[in-house]
Amino acid sequence: MRLAYLFAILGAAAIGCHAPQPPAPATAAPTQSAAAPVVVRKVTAADLGLPFYPGSVEKGSTSSVMDTPTDRTVICDRTVKGFMKEVANFYKEKLVGGHIAANYATSMMVEGRLKDGATVSIEIAKYSPSETEFGITVHALKKK
């Protein structure tokens, strides 16, 4: 749960904060908002435009896709048995301009872009000796 909060805060900082949206009407499905259609579901590598780190698995049910008329945001939370630096280097090499933006004892951040220009932010954290958790946020403006 701590990781989900960290990813939400870092993801909001990466794509910018917006004014709060009005609550969804009572007729909207529980996982989808009329203001910003957010669909909570398993995210695929194709949704991200990036491969999954080898051996990683989706963590919980916090992955989602949000489509608006102007942009698309995909968030995927994953976990793997391994080292933060290995995950960071794997994704750094997959991104255009990929770089390690933050490097601390228990967390790292990788930033860059996809070939289509979408921004990518990957937050990596080590909360236990045996597992590394990471969240990938991809934000793309839709072409007009």
N, CA, C and O atoms as a DFTB+ gen file, in Angstrom:
576 C
 N C O
     1  1       0.819      -1.183       0.000
     2  2       0.000       0.000       0.000
     3  2       0.871       1.258       0.000
     4  3       0.556       2.249      -0.660
     5  1       1.990       1.198       0.764
     6  2       2.882       2.359       0.784
     7  2       3.394       2.664      -0.610
     8  3       3.514       3.827      -0.996
     9  1       3.697       1.614      -1.366
    10  2       4.219       1.797      -2.716
    11  2       3.180       2.450      -3.616
    12  3       3.520       3.296      -4.443
    13  1       1.924       2.067      -3.465
    14  2       0.861       2.665      -4.289
    15  2       0.778       4.169      -4.027
    16  3       0.610       4.950      -4.964
    17  1       0.894       4.584      -2.759
    18  2       0.872       6.011      -2.443
    19  2       2.080       6.729      -3.034
    20  3       1.957       7.827      -3.577
    21  1       3.260       6.093      -2.924
    22  2       4.478       6.672      -3.498
    23  2       4.312       6.855      -4.989
    24  3       4.645       7.913      -5.523
    25  1       3.794       5.827      -5.683
    26  2       3.613       5.901      -7.129
    27  2       2.607       6.969      -7.496
    28  3       2.800       7.686      -8.477
    29  1       1.529       7.090      -6.722
    30  2       0.525       8.108      -7.024
    31  2       1.122       9.507      -6.917
    32  3       0.875      10.357      -7.773
    33  1       1.899       9.747      -5.876
    34  2       2.507      11.058      -5.679
    35  2       3.539      11.337      -6.758
    36  3       3.544      12.419      -7.344
    37  1       4.423      10.364      -7.032
    38  2       5.454      10.572      -8.036
    39  2       4.859      10.659      -9.428
    40  3       5.333      11.445     -10.248
    41  1       3.826       9.867      -9.716
    42  2       3.162       9.932     -11.018
    43  2       2.511      11.274     -11.243
    44  3       2.593      11.833     -12.337
    45  1       1.850      11.811     -10.195
    46  2       1.222      13.128     -10.311
    47  2       2.278      14.200     -10.544
    48  3       2.065      15.129     -11.323
    49  1       3.411      14.070      -9.872
    50  2       4.476      15.056     -10.073
    51  2       5.046      14.965     -11.485
    52  3       5.410      15.978     -12.083
    53  1       5.120      13.736     -12.017
    54  2       5.702      13.550     -13.345
    55  2       4.809      14.097     -14.452
    56  3       5.311      14.629     -15.442
    57  1       3.489      13.975     -14.296
    58  2       2.606      14.423     -15.371
    59  2       1.901      15.730     -15.043
    60  3       1.181      16.267     -15.884
    61  1       2.093      16.246     -13.848
    62  2       1.487      17.519     -13.483
    63  2       0.183      17.310     -12.739
    64  3      -0.562      16.373     -13.024
    65  1      -0.085      18.178     -11.795
    66  2      -1.310      18.088     -11.021
    67  2      -2.391      18.910     -11.705
    68  3      -2.112      19.925     -12.343
    69  1      -3.610      18.461     -11.560
    70  2      -4.748      19.151     -12.146
    71  2      -5.782      19.419     -11.057
    72  3      -5.750      18.800      -9.993
    73  1      -6.694      20.341     -11.331
    74  2      -7.764      20.632     -10.394
    75  2      -8.597      19.373     -10.191
    76  3      -8.725      18.572     -11.117
    77  1      -9.170      19.176      -8.995
    78  2      -9.972      17.990      -8.752
    79  2     -11.172      17.947      -9.694
    80  3     -11.768      18.974     -10.020
    81  1     -11.506      16.736     -10.121
    82  2     -12.636      16.531     -11.005
    83  2     -13.901      16.341     -10.171
    84  3     -13.828      15.863      -9.039
    85  1     -15.061      16.712     -10.721
    86  2     -16.306      16.476      -9.993
    87  2     -16.539      14.975      -9.860
    88  3     -16.047      14.198     -10.677
    89  1     -17.293      14.558      -8.827
    90  2     -17.539      13.135      -8.657
    91  2     -18.303      12.571      -9.855
    92  3     -19.080      13.273     -10.503
    93  1     -18.065      11.299     -10.129
    94  2     -18.740      10.640     -11.240
    95  2     -20.229      10.502     -10.929
    96  3     -20.598      10.338      -9.766
    97  1     -21.081      10.564     -11.935
    98  2     -22.506      10.377     -11.700
    99  2     -22.786       8.979     -11.173
   100  3     -21.999       8.057     -11.389
   101  1     -23.887       8.828     -10.492
   102  2     -24.239       7.562      -9.860
   103  2     -24.375       6.434     -10.886
   104  3     -24.284       5.264     -10.515
   105  1     -24.586       6.748     -12.140
   106  2     -24.768       5.717     -13.159
   107  2     -23.451       5.179     -13.699
   108  3     -23.457       4.186     -14.426
   109  1     -22.318       5.802     -13.367
   110  2     -21.024       5.347     -13.881
   111  2     -20.622       4.047     -13.211
   112  3     -20.957       3.806     -12.051
   113  1     -19.909       3.217     -13.938
   114  2     -19.403       1.962     -13.376
   115  2     -18.406       2.283     -12.276
   116  3     -17.743       3.318     -12.342
   117  1     -18.277       1.428     -11.265
   118  2     -17.394       1.730     -10.136
   119  2     -15.944       1.962     -10.517
   120  3     -15.256       2.709      -9.822
   121  1     -15.445       1.357     -11.592
   122  2     -14.041       1.517     -11.950
   123  2     -13.835       2.538     -13.059
   124  3     -12.732       2.658     -13.592
   125  1     -14.880       3.272     -13.410
   126  2     -14.749       4.230     -14.502
   127  2     -15.445       5.531     -14.120
   128  3     -16.589       5.510     -13.667
   129  1     -14.774       6.649     -14.295
   130  2     -15.313       7.960     -13.979
   131  2     -15.749       8.645     -15.265
   132  3     -15.064       8.556     -16.284
   133  1     -16.899       9.336     -15.217
   134  2     -17.376      10.048     -16.403
   135  2     -16.438      11.213     -16.735
   136  3     -16.292      11.566     -17.906
   137  1     -15.796      11.817     -15.719
   138  2     -14.914      12.959     -15.943
   139  2     -13.606      12.528     -16.614
   140  3     -13.148      13.184     -17.549
   141  1     -13.020      11.462     -16.159
   142  2     -11.780      10.939     -16.737
   143  2     -11.882       9.421     -16.709
   144  3     -11.672       8.812     -15.660
   145  1     -12.200       8.802     -17.834
   146  2     -12.427       7.352     -17.842
   147  2     -11.202       6.566     -17.393
   148  3     -10.251       6.400     -18.158
   149  1     -11.223       6.090     -16.166
   150  2     -10.140       5.276     -15.628
   151  2     -10.638       3.842     -15.570
   152  3     -11.658       3.557     -14.942
   153  1      -9.930       2.956     -16.214
   154  2     -10.296       1.554     -16.198
   155  2      -9.211       0.797     -15.458
   156  3      -8.060       0.746     -15.893
   157  1      -9.595       0.206     -14.323
   158  2      -8.652      -0.581     -13.539
   159  2      -8.682      -1.998     -14.103
   160  3      -9.710      -2.673     -14.060
   161  1      -7.546      -2.435     -14.631
   162  2      -7.453      -3.762     -15.232
   163  2      -5.989      -4.154     -15.352
   164  3      -5.088      -3.344     -15.132
   165  1      -5.774      -5.410     -15.704
   166  2      -4.397      -5.840     -15.969
   167  2      -3.891      -5.053     -17.171
   168  3      -4.580      -4.927     -18.183
   169  1      -2.701      -4.538     -17.046
   170  2      -2.085      -3.760     -18.116
   171  2      -1.127      -4.673     -18.870
   172  3      -0.392      -5.451     -18.262
   173  1      -1.140      -4.576     -20.187
   174  2      -0.244      -5.389     -21.008
   175  2       1.009      -4.592     -21.376
   176  3       1.045      -3.369     -21.237
   177  1       2.018      -5.295     -21.840
   178  2       3.227      -4.628     -22.319
   179  2       2.879      -3.731     -23.501
   180  3       3.480      -2.669     -23.664
   181  1       1.923      -4.139     -24.325
   182  2       1.498      -3.319     -25.460
   183  2       0.859      -2.012     -24.981
   184  3       1.056      -0.969     -25.605
   185  1       0.093      -2.052     -23.880
   186  2      -0.486      -0.830     -23.310
   187  2       0.619       0.154     -22.922
   188  3       0.496       1.359     -23.143
   189  1       1.692      -0.372     -22.343
   190  2       2.808       0.463     -21.885
   191  2       3.708       0.916     -23.025
   192  3       4.273       2.009     -22.980
   193  1       3.839       0.085     -24.038
   194  2       4.815       0.364     -25.086
   195  2       6.209      -0.046     -24.642
   196  3       7.204       0.361     -25.242
   197  1       6.278      -0.851     -23.590
   198  2       7.543      -1.336     -23.025
   199  2       7.390      -2.799     -22.630
   200  3       6.295      -3.225     -22.265
   201  1       8.467      -3.574     -22.696
   202  2       8.378      -4.951     -22.197
   203  2       8.344      -4.952     -20.669
   204  3       8.796      -4.008     -20.021
   205  1       7.804      -6.023     -20.115
   206  2       7.868      -6.196     -18.669
   207  2       9.265      -6.694     -18.300
   208  3       9.889      -7.441     -19.053
   209  1       9.744      -6.271     -17.132
   210  2      11.021      -6.776     -16.646
   211  2      10.901      -8.292     -16.513
   212  3       9.911      -8.772     -15.962
   213  1      11.884      -9.066     -17.004
   214  2      11.795     -10.526     -16.958
   215  2      11.550     -11.054     -15.544
   216  3      12.247     -10.688     -14.597
   217  1      10.553     -11.914     -15.426
   218  2      10.226     -12.530     -14.139
   219  2       9.319     -11.695     -13.251
   220  3       8.892     -12.165     -12.196
   221  1       9.017     -10.475     -13.652
   222  2       8.149      -9.640     -12.816
   223  2       6.691     -10.040     -12.991
   224  3       6.301     -10.575     -14.028
   225  1       5.894      -9.773     -11.965
   226  2       4.459     -10.047     -12.000
   227  2       3.708      -8.801     -11.546
   228  3       4.234      -7.974     -10.802
   229  1       2.465      -8.688     -12.011
   230  2       1.652      -7.542     -11.608
   231  2       1.392      -7.621     -10.115
   232  3       1.148      -8.697      -9.569
   233  1       1.449      -6.463      -9.459
   234  2       1.256      -6.398      -8.010
   235  2      -0.144      -5.892      -7.713
   236  3      -0.476      -4.752      -8.036
   237  1      -0.949      -6.716      -7.112
   238  2      -2.290      -6.299      -6.713
   239  2      -3.162      -5.925      -7.893
   240  3      -3.011      -6.446      -8.998
   241  1      -4.081      -5.006      -7.630
   242  2      -5.022      -4.590      -8.675
   243  2      -5.018      -3.076      -8.826
   244  3      -6.073      -2.456      -8.962
   245  1      -3.832      -2.483      -8.801
   246  2      -3.735      -1.027      -8.889
   247  2      -3.349      -0.538     -10.270
   248  3      -3.248       0.671     -10.483
   249  1      -3.132      -1.433     -11.208
   250  2      -2.792      -1.016     -12.566
   251  2      -4.038      -0.466     -13.253
   252  3      -5.150      -0.934     -13.010
   253  1      -3.837       0.540     -14.122
   254  2      -5.002       1.170     -14.740
   255  2      -4.626       1.878     -16.031
   256  3      -3.457       2.144     -16.313
   257  1      -5.664       2.173     -16.802
   258  2      -5.538       2.946     -18.031
   259  2      -6.534       4.077     -17.952
   260  3      -7.709       3.846     -17.664
   261  1      -6.084       5.315     -18.204
   262  2      -6.976       6.475     -18.193
   263  2      -6.893       7.148     -19.550
   264  3      -5.828       7.582     -19.988
   265  1      -8.055       7.224     -20.208
   266  2      -8.144       7.884     -21.507
   267  2      -9.013       9.120     -21.386
   268  3     -10.108       9.066     -20.826
   269  1      -8.526      10.231     -21.909
   270  2      -9.322      11.444     -22.038
   271  2      -9.278      11.824     -23.513
   272  3      -8.538      11.206     -24.278
   273  1     -10.040      12.811     -23.928
   274  2      -9.975      13.199     -25.332
   275  2      -8.587      13.663     -25.781
   276  3      -8.273      13.586     -26.969
   277  1      -7.754      14.141     -24.859
   278  2      -6.460      14.699     -25.240
   279  2      -5.246      13.859     -24.869
   280  3      -4.173      14.054     -25.441
   281  1      -5.386      12.924     -23.919
   282  2      -4.219      12.155     -23.511
   283  2      -4.595      10.782     -22.978
   284  3      -5.768      10.462     -22.784
   285  1      -3.552       9.977     -22.748
   286  2      -3.720       8.618     -22.218
   287  2      -2.617       8.389     -21.189
   288  3      -1.448       8.682     -21.443
   289  1      -2.995       7.867     -20.037
   290  2      -2.039       7.533     -19.000
   291  2      -2.222       6.063     -18.628
   292  3      -3.336       5.614     -18.358
   293  1      -1.120       5.327     -18.619
   294  2      -1.131       3.915     -18.247
   295  2      -0.235       3.760     -17.028
   296  3       0.903       4.228     -17.017
   297  1      -0.759       3.096     -15.998
   298  2       0.004       2.862     -14.768
   299  2       0.024       1.364     -14.508
   300  3      -1.017       0.708     -14.526
   301  1       1.202       0.834     -14.268
   302  2       1.353      -0.599     -14.026
   303  2       2.272      -0.809     -12.825
   304  3       3.410      -0.341     -12.815
   305  1       1.770      -1.514     -11.817
   306  2       2.559      -1.826     -10.628
   307  2       2.988      -3.285     -10.690
   308  3       2.173      -4.177     -10.924
   309  1       4.281      -3.513     -10.478
   310  2       4.829      -4.862     -10.612
   311  2       5.790      -5.160      -9.462
   312  3       6.221      -4.252      -8.752
   313  1       6.118      -6.424      -9.288
   314  2       7.068      -6.850      -8.281
   315  2       7.954      -7.952      -8.866
   316  3       7.529      -8.699      -9.747
   317  1       9.173      -8.041      -8.373
   318  2      10.113      -9.049      -8.858
   319  2      11.124      -9.357      -7.758
   320  3      11.442      -8.510      -6.923
   321  1      11.612     -10.583      -7.781
   322  2      12.716     -10.920      -6.882
   323  2      13.985     -10.486      -7.604
   324  3      14.345     -11.058      -8.632
   325  1      14.647      -9.499      -7.080
   326  2      15.850      -8.998      -7.732
   327  2      16.258      -7.656      -7.160
   328  3      15.709      -7.183      -6.165
   329  1      17.229      -7.062      -7.812
   330  2      17.814      -5.830      -7.320
   331  2      17.246      -4.614      -8.044
   332  3      16.948      -4.680      -9.236
   333  1      17.097      -3.511      -7.327
   334  2      16.581      -2.263      -7.899
   335  2      17.410      -1.823      -9.088
   336  3      16.868      -1.446     -10.126
   337  1      18.721      -1.871      -8.937
   338  2      19.607      -1.368      -9.992
   339  2      19.436      -2.152     -11.295
   340  3      19.522      -1.574     -12.379
   341  1      19.195      -3.467     -11.199
   342  2      18.970      -4.274     -12.400
   343  2      17.697      -3.830     -13.117
   344  3      17.678      -3.711     -14.343
   345  1      16.636      -3.585     -12.351
   346  2      15.371      -3.118     -12.932
   347  2      15.590      -1.741     -13.567
   348  3      15.144      -1.489     -14.686
   349  1      16.270      -0.865     -12.850
   350  2      16.524       0.492     -13.354
   351  2      17.318       0.451     -14.659
   352  3      16.965       1.135     -15.621
   353  1      18.373      -0.335     -14.698
   354  2      19.201      -0.409     -15.914
   355  2      18.441      -1.028     -17.082
   356  3      18.607      -0.602     -18.225
   357  1      17.612      -2.025     -16.804
   358  2      16.808      -2.648     -17.855
   359  2      15.935      -1.599     -18.549
   360  3      15.920      -1.510     -19.777
   361  1      15.209      -0.804     -17.754
   362  2      14.308       0.183     -18.346
   363  2      15.043       1.396     -18.904
   364  3      14.612       1.976     -19.900
   365  1      16.134       1.779     -18.279
   366  2      16.913       2.913     -18.784
   367  2      17.343       2.662     -20.227
   368  3      17.331       3.575     -21.053
   369  1      17.717       1.438     -20.521
   370  2      18.171       1.076     -21.869
   371  2      17.025       1.016     -22.875
   372  3      17.263       1.101     -24.080
   373  1      15.792       0.873     -22.406
   374  2      14.633       0.765     -23.302
   375  2      14.065       2.127     -23.685
   376  3      13.224       2.210     -24.580
   377  1      14.508       3.197     -23.023
   378  2      13.924       4.524     -23.215
   379  2      14.825       5.438     -24.038
   380  3      16.050       5.316     -24.009
   381  1      14.211       6.334     -24.757
   382  2      14.942       7.395     -25.446
   383  2      15.318       8.415     -24.369
   384  3      14.444       8.925     -23.667
   385  1      16.592       8.708     -24.238
   386  2      17.028       9.641     -23.192
   387  2      16.849       9.085     -21.795
   388  3      16.770       9.841     -20.827
   389  1      16.785       7.754     -21.684
   390  2      16.585       7.135     -20.370
   391  2      17.715       7.467     -19.413
   392  3      18.893       7.381     -19.761
   393  1      17.337       7.845     -18.206
   394  2      18.347       8.167     -17.195
   395  2      17.797       7.893     -15.799
   396  3      16.586       7.870     -15.582
   397  1      18.709       7.688     -14.868
   398  2      18.315       7.497     -13.475
   399  2      18.196       8.890     -12.857
   400  3      19.186       9.602     -12.689
   401  1      16.955       9.257     -12.524
   402  2      16.680      10.600     -12.014
   403  2      16.858      10.693     -10.502
   404  3      17.077      11.782      -9.971
   405  1      16.768       9.582      -9.819
   406  2      16.954       9.571      -8.360
   407  2      17.504       8.206      -7.972
   408  3      17.121       7.184      -8.541
   409  1      18.404       8.201      -6.998
   410  2      19.032       6.960      -6.577
   411  2      19.301       7.034      -5.076
   412  3      20.236       7.700      -4.632
   413  1      18.470       6.343      -4.306
   414  2      18.590       6.342      -2.854
   415  2      18.778       4.908      -2.372
   416  3      18.743       3.977      -3.177
   417  1      18.972       4.724      -1.095
   418  2      19.223       3.390      -0.542
   419  2      18.064       2.429      -0.799
   420  3      18.301       1.255      -1.082
   421  1      16.814       2.899      -0.708
   422  2      15.669       1.999      -0.863
   423  2      14.744       2.387      -2.009
   424  3      13.668       1.806      -2.151
   425  1      15.140       3.357      -2.828
   426  2      14.282       3.720      -3.969
   427  2      15.100       4.357      -5.086
   428  3      16.167       4.930      -4.865
   429  1      14.554       4.232      -6.293
   430  2      15.192       4.815      -7.475
   431  2      14.089       5.309      -8.401
   432  3      12.939       4.888      -8.284
   433  1      14.439       6.199      -9.317
   434  2      13.499       6.642     -10.336
   435  2      14.227       6.698     -11.674
   436  3      15.338       7.219     -11.773
   437  1      13.579       6.152     -12.700
   438  2      14.092       6.197     -14.061
   439  2      13.106       7.013     -14.882
   440  3      11.893       6.840     -14.761
   441  1      13.631       7.901     -15.716
   442  2      12.774       8.722     -16.569
   443  2      13.292       8.684     -18.003
   444  3      14.470       8.428     -18.250
   445  1      12.396       8.941     -18.929
   446  2      12.752       8.999     -20.337
   447  2      11.499       9.068     -21.182
   448  3      10.424       9.418     -20.694
   449  1      11.643       8.733     -22.446
   450  2      10.517       8.782     -23.383
   451  2      10.483       7.519     -24.237
   452  3      11.492       6.837     -24.418
   453  1       9.293       7.229     -24.756
   454  2       9.161       6.189     -25.769
   455  2       9.486       6.809     -27.118
   456  3       9.579       8.031     -27.232
   457  1       9.660       5.985     -28.135
   458  2       9.967       6.507     -29.465
   459  2       8.865       7.413     -30.001
   460  3       9.137       8.304     -30.806
   461  1       7.607       7.195     -29.559
   462  2       6.493       8.036     -30.018
   463  2       6.381       9.349     -29.241
   464  3       5.485      10.150     -29.507
   465  1       7.291       9.576     -28.276
   466  2       7.305      10.819     -27.517
   467  2       6.621      10.755     -26.165
   468  3       6.712      11.708     -25.391
   469  1       5.940       9.665     -25.857
   470  2       5.274       9.529     -24.556
   471  2       6.313       9.600     -23.439
   472  3       7.411       9.060     -23.574
   473  1       5.967      10.268     -22.336
   474  2       6.874      10.347     -21.191
   475  2       6.710       9.109     -20.321
   476  3       5.612       8.574     -20.172
   477  1       7.819       8.670     -19.755
   478  2       7.828       7.469     -18.921
   479  2       8.527       7.787     -17.610
   480  3       9.599       8.391     -17.588
   481  1       7.902       7.368     -16.525
   482  2       8.492       7.494     -15.199
   483  2       8.360       6.129     -14.515
   484  3       7.273       5.553     -14.469
   485  1       9.463       5.626     -13.989
   486  2       9.454       4.327     -13.322
   487  2      10.005       4.513     -11.917
   488  3      11.164       4.883     -11.728
   489  1       9.153       4.250     -10.940
   490  2       9.542       4.366      -9.535
   491  2       9.825       2.968      -9.019
   492  3       8.993       2.071      -9.155
   493  1      10.982       2.782      -8.433
   494  2      11.433       1.462      -7.988
   495  2      11.732       1.542      -6.497
   496  3      12.405       2.467      -6.042
   497  1      11.228       0.570      -5.737
   498  2      11.437       0.598      -4.288
   499  2      11.750      -0.795      -3.766
   500  3      11.291      -1.803      -4.304
   501  1      12.535      -0.821      -2.716
   502  2      12.928      -2.076      -2.064
   503  2      12.406      -2.012      -0.632
   504  3      13.013      -1.385       0.236
   505  1      11.247      -2.682      -0.393
   506  2      10.662      -2.682       0.947
   507  2      11.006      -3.939       1.737
   508  3      10.840      -3.975       2.957
   509  1      11.485      -4.967       1.046
   510  2      11.903      -6.184       1.739
   511  2      13.180      -6.681       1.068
   512  3      13.441      -6.351      -0.089
   513  1      13.973      -7.470       1.784
   514  2      15.238      -7.937       1.204
   515  2      15.051      -8.794      -0.045
   516  3      15.949      -8.856      -0.885
   517  1      13.900      -9.456      -0.181
   518  2      13.743     -10.393      -1.289
   519  2      12.935      -9.863      -2.468
   520  3      12.915     -10.504      -3.518
   521  1      12.270      -8.719      -2.335
   522  2      11.427      -8.236      -3.421
   523  2      11.691      -6.778      -3.769
   524  3      11.940      -5.945      -2.897
   525  1      11.630      -6.493      -5.058
   526  2      11.691      -5.128      -5.557
   527  2      10.338      -4.815      -6.172
   528  3       9.828      -5.589      -6.982
   529  1       9.758      -3.693      -5.794
   530  2       8.482      -3.260      -6.353
   531  2       8.738      -2.077      -7.262
   532  3       9.600      -1.245      -6.976
   533  1       7.992      -1.995      -8.365
   534  2       8.152      -0.856      -9.253
   535  2       6.841      -0.522      -9.940
   536  3       6.013      -1.389     -10.220
   537  1       6.686       0.754     -10.197
   538  2       5.502       1.245     -10.879
   539  2       5.933       1.992     -12.127
   540  3       6.843       2.820     -12.084
   541  1       5.280       1.695     -13.229
   542  2       5.591       2.338     -14.503
   543  2       4.420       3.241     -14.863
   544  3       3.273       2.794     -14.875
   545  1       4.697       4.502     -15.154
   546  2       3.675       5.435     -15.601
   547  2       4.069       5.937     -16.975
   548  3       5.162       6.472     -17.160
   549  1       3.172       5.764     -17.944
   550  2       3.396       6.232     -19.301
   551  2       2.295       7.244     -19.613
   552  3       1.108       6.943     -19.485
   553  1       2.697       8.433     -20.020
   554  2       1.729       9.501     -20.345
   555  2       1.970       9.970     -21.769
   556  3       3.072      10.390     -22.123
   557  1       0.915       9.893     -22.584
   558  2       1.036      10.279     -23.985
   559  2      -0.082      11.234     -24.370
   560  3      -1.244      11.019     -24.026
   561  1       0.280      12.285     -25.086
   562  2      -0.713      13.175     -25.670
   563  2      -1.238      12.516     -26.940
   564  3      -0.468      11.957     -27.721
   565  1      -2.533      12.584     -27.137
   566  2      -3.114      11.992     -28.339
   567  2      -2.889      12.918     -29.515
   568  3      -2.928      14.142     -29.384
   569  1      -2.655      12.319     -30.651
   570  2      -2.452      13.105     -31.867
   571  2      -3.798      13.606     -32.364
   572  3      -4.798      12.890     -32.310
   573  1      -3.812      14.843     -32.848
   574  2      -5.073      15.424     -33.320
   575  2      -5.370      15.025     -34.731
   576  3      -6.394      15.426     -35.284
